[in-house]
Each structure stands twice: as C-alpha cells, then as structure tokens.
C-alpha cells in the first residue's frame, strides 16, 4: 500500500490504519458508484442524500462536501478546489478500472497535506498490462438505470495503453419508487412551506454521466518510465433545493483531468516528477456557475540510506484559478473574482528499522497557502513485532494535522429565501478571517496473522480537534462562518478475515464517537453513527459460480446543528450471484441490493431545508465480455 506514507509498504506494517477495498471486492459487489462501495469499509460514514449525492466521512464529520477528508486518484488531488470534498459522481473513473481503494483512518496530513484531517481516500487504477484486451460491461436495473463500460488495453514494444469509455443513466427517486418518493421540509408547516416556496418541491435527482479515461505508458529504458493520462467527464442531473432556493434547472458539469509523469529507478534511489491538472466548468443553478483550473507540479525522491533508514523527500507547487459567471440574484457570490491562489509545500518521511523487531517512522510536512497561512503536520509511529517473524505487530502513533479553509468558506456570500415582506430569511456573509482547523491524535493498534488464513486487526484512537469552523449568527437572519470551538473524537475498529482457496470471509465492528466543546455547536459536519458493523462472504463454487454477500449495520446518526433530525439505524444486505460463460471470456451476474429496505427516509442536512425518500431495494442484471 502507498497511502500511509507515500511509498509501497506491507499492509500489516503501516504507521496508520488503512483498509483496502480490492478490485475483487468491487467486481463481485456489482455496485456502480464509489460511495456505495465505501460504506463497506470499517469506520466509514456514508449517507445517501439523493441518487447521486452522498455525505461521506471517515469516523464522522461528513457532509455533501466532505472537506475534512482528502480524496486522491493515484495519489493526485481530486477534491473540489472551491469548497473541498470529493465529487465522486463527476470523476472520470470507471469501476472496473479500479485496482483498489485505500482508506486511511486518522490524520493523514503529514503525508498528504492540508484537508486530510480525519482521513484519506486514495483510488488506485489498473495499469494497462494488468487488463490487456477488450472489456464490455453493461448493467441494467429494475428501475431502468443503465451503466455501460467499454475498455481496450494493450502493449506494443515499449508502449502500453488503457482507454475506457462509459455512460451512466440513473432514474430519479420519484420514478424508481413509482411516484411514492415523498419529501419533508425543515419547517414541517404547510403555511411556512408556502411562504418560503417549498410547497412546490419536486424530486429531480435523475443523473446522466459520460466518462472517458486514458493512460499511456512508455518504457524508455529499464530504469525510466514516462506516463501520460487524460480523463473527461460530462455530468448532467436535476437540481435540489439548497438554503431555500430551488430553481428547478438542470445541473451540468464538465471535468478534465490530465497528468504527465516520469519515474526513474537508480538502484538504491528512485523517484518521480509529475505535472497534473484539473479543469472544471460547473453550472449549479442552486449554487452558482463557476470555472476552475488547478495546475500542480510535484516531485518525490525515495532513498535507501545507511543504518536501516528508508527516506522520502519531496514537495509541490500549485496554482489555482477560480472564476464565477453571473447568474440569478439568489445564487452564491464570490466578490472580487476571479481569484488566483498559490500554494506549495514539502515533506520528509524516514522509516528506520531500529532492530529486527522495532521500526520507527517519522513524517513531517509544511504547507503554505497564499490566502491563509503557513502550517505543519507530523506523525511519529513505532511498529514492534511481538515475534521474530513479525506475524504479530503492535503500533503506537502520535500525529498532528490541519485543514485550511478554502475559498467557499472565506469569501462566499448569498442572499436566499425571499419571503412576502421586504427581506430574506437567510443571508450568509463572508467572515473577516478564518484560522486553520487543527487536530492532535494518539493511536494504537495490533495486527496479527494466524494459521489457516486468519487475520485480526485492532485499532483505537483519541483525537482532539481545535478551531473547528462552523456557523455563527450575527443577527436574526444573518449568518457567517467562524472558528467556533473544538471537539473530541475517540473509538476504535476491529477487523477479522479468513482467506481460503474457495472462501473469503471478513467482518468488522467500529465504535466512533464525537463530542463537541459546546452544546449545539455547528460543525458543518454530522456526528458519526456510534456503532457500525459489516460483513462480506464470498464463495467460489464449482463450475465457475461465485456468490457474494455484503452486509452493513449503521447505528442512529444523532441529530445536530448539521442534520435537522436523527437518521434512524439501518441494515443493508446485498446479494450477487455470478457465473462465468463463453469459456471464461464472459460473466453473467444477477443480484439484489439493499434487500431489507424498499426505501430510505429523507434526512435534512445543514444547508438544505428539504429532502426526499430515496430507493433501497433494487434488482439488477450485468453482462461482461472479455476478448
């Protein structure tokens, strides 16, 4: 794995807990979007707002823009540059192209920089030589949803390539539930709904997405590799009400991601230098129309040194350009646009094998942002083998991380919710200044490998947060962002797995709690569900049959200033059955997702006043051909 300290390491010997969702897990789940897959990882909080938007967090503090978790694709930043957080519905990534997803639980800022406050989600895609040939895959659901993926990968001399095209079409919750997708509002009053205009609410969460993704690799020599990549996504969907404004105009977003990278291996030293850019044109009538470009130059050098030290040193420079296009008076505003923001940073990581059993790892990083401040992150960890073969390991870590407020927190203003008399029910004004959020954590864990393919992992943590940014009230209808106060998180996760030739069984339990310093403190994030549990069973049967069962239990998500009422506890059970056909060149899969729930009740988060039911149980059929 690479997400713990930016260099490949054995999974059991990491300095921070990392869960892995493998390509096999993704394939046999039958799922067609990343958030649905993430919910089966320990410690993850995933709530579906509508058919394409999810609140995602590691150990809580999740929202539709989960900006305290950093999202990466092959180690490259994939968060939105205006308000942070992942836009998985918009990334140019196809599910069958994912080699694994690494989920870091805990402060990841020492390795990856600002905004990895509670964790990191790193999507690793497959190399061309892993998937040579053609793939065609089509998934159809009982709702009329469709997901299609076509891929071609090959090698020719020193060149190798992988190119994918995909199209996704999802019906609205109203269609999926046959007109029974009811809504609820924050006011709960027909009179107030009429005054604000919420009585005209319509469920509009259909979505369509066209994606393409290409990787091209040139093996210049035995020790030098040059890679290029280009991805494109065009997304269309219905909009949803936000802070009382519901224009009922479709959302569109075009995203282009590109990179060029050179890797070089010089015996005891290796490294890379790369450029990558993300360019987006997003028109969200309930938010605003913006364009962004983000260019990053990054490099890293890995060195084997005397005395059992393995060190990595590197840094980056980034330019972010943001502009908005005038729309309706009720839309968000970025005064004084366009904006050019600059950032840069450097890191040093040293892994020292002190003895045959003891390894000590230190990470330190500093990041500078032109519009905020210079800050630092660090991690110090020791990993000790209880036996000479290091099949049983214990870990102790101390870490510091920070999150810098992006432009949406620092600059955005809005005037919303016109009411029959002169004025507005909601006014958001830009703050004078905001400090970075900070966290300190102490973590401990155990990793054990037993006979018969049995593995056990135990992780526990205590995390202190300072200067958390939330909402303040200036006057009865005027709100602003400020560093309100801190909070404390604590808990742990337990994972157990059994791997046999024809059987894979894994289970986990997580307890995650969060306590704010103030009663009713507005976090811009939800409390975690305290108790969560999951299980996966995969049986490889005779005659190329495979049965896969995924289960998850999610405890009640408590009500807070960020979610209007508690989200009830839920059980989710997915079942798929796959059969290889055409002499192993094809596969037919059928399955049922979320068997126990016909639908899910709506939840209203901090910047919405309405929400609606979303579908649960769904049968599907998938056909894949490889040649």
Buried (B, 14 or more C-beta within 10 A) or exposed (E): BBBBBBBEBEBBBBBBBBBBBEBEBBBBBBBBBBBBBBBBBBBBBBBBBBBBBBBBBBBBBBBBBBBBBBBBBBBBBBBBBBBBBBBBBBBBBBBBBBBBBBBBBBBBBBBBBBBBBBBBBBBBBBBBEEBEEBBBBBBBBEBEBBBBBBBBBBEEEEEBBBBBBBBBBBBBBBBBBEEEBBBBBBBEEEEBBEBBBBEEBEBBBBBBBBBBBBBBBBBEEEEEBBBBBBBBBBBBBBBBBBBBBBBBBBBBBBBBBBBBBBBBBEEEEBBBBBEBBBBBBBBBBBBBBBBBBBBBBBBBBBBEEEEEBBBBBBBBBBBBBBBBEEBEEBBBBBEEBEBEBEBBBBBBBBBBBEEEBEBBBBBBBBBBBEBBBEBBBBBBBBBBBBEEEBBBBBBBBBBBBBBBBBBBBBBBEBBBBBBEEEEBBBBBBBBEEBBBBBBBBBBBBBBBBEEEBBBBBBBBBBBBBBBBBBBBEEEEBEBBBBBBBBBEBBBBBBBBBBEEEEEBBBBBBBBBBBEBEEEEBBBBBBBBBBBBBBBBBBBBEEEEEBBBBBBBBBBBBBBBBBBBBBBEEBEBBBBBBBBBBEEEEBBBBBBBBBBEBEBBBBBBBBBBBBBBBBBBBBEBBBBBBBE
